[in-house]
Amino acid sequence: MIKVSMLNFQKASLGITLCLYLAMTAVAQNVEATPEMVVNNYWTALQSGDWAKSASLVHPQSLHTVRMSSDKFVDALIGLGGEFNLSSYFQVTNKDEYQKLADVVVYERLVRSLSQQPGYKEMLKATRFKVLGTVSESENLAHVVFRWDVELLDANGKRLSTADFKEGNQLIGVSVELKLPDPNDASAGVITVKRSTTGWLIVTNNDIEEQVDHLTKSIEETKESTKKVAEALASQQRAKQLRKRKARPKHGTAN
């Protein structure tokens, strides 16, 4: 009897403990992440190259804005070299597949592609990021104030004020020179967060849209230059043929 009573007591204790644990877990899961937590998680995801995680922390409003710039970029890519160009940026084979992608997936794959630019990952990894506080503008809008610093050193251990990143070979390559922030600069940055149906999410600035729009403009300029070159070559060919016809001897009968 004693053993049975002890067994029942242990079962009861285990049941109570389990119920308390489940209740505490449920409460913990319902606790909304603060704006500062979201910003820190976003930066951690960026620095670790977790593009899917970083995209999941961006507000739908920003995702859609980037999507609109991306749509123009896609049209430019197709106009330059056909739908084949989409695979390297969005891992799709045609525009129909691209259009079926959710905004968050477009954002993730676009940022992943942009991260391949010279210096992008190096700058992220070298960034020291510190949240200073939060200013609440309204119940659903807040601004997180932060300080950041990028410390890159040369071969002698001296801090760089500019960094030059190169990729490619002697014939074809890309070179990017970036100005690094002054460590004595007293200014701070601000990241805006907005509440959504799932909690606080990042409202991005227009940096990504500007990069994508710049790429789109470059493609359009390339297409225009190619068109002008083709027109010039065609014009030269027509002129050459005309000169040949004029120089061709005329055959006739003498009276």
Secondary structure, 3 states (H helix, E strand, C coil): CHHHHHHHHHHHHHHHHHHHHHHHHHHHHHCCCCHHHHHHHHHHHHHCCCHHHHHHCECHHHHHHHHHHHHHHHHHHHHHHCHHHHHHHHCCCCHHHHHCCCHHHHHHHHHHHHCCCCCHHHHHHCEEEEEEEEEEEECCEEEEEEEEEECCECCCCCECCEEEEEEECCCCEEEEEEECCCCCCCCCEEEEEEEECCEEEEECCCHHHHHHHHHHHHHHHHHHHHHHHHHHHHHHHHHHHHHHHHHCCCCCCCC
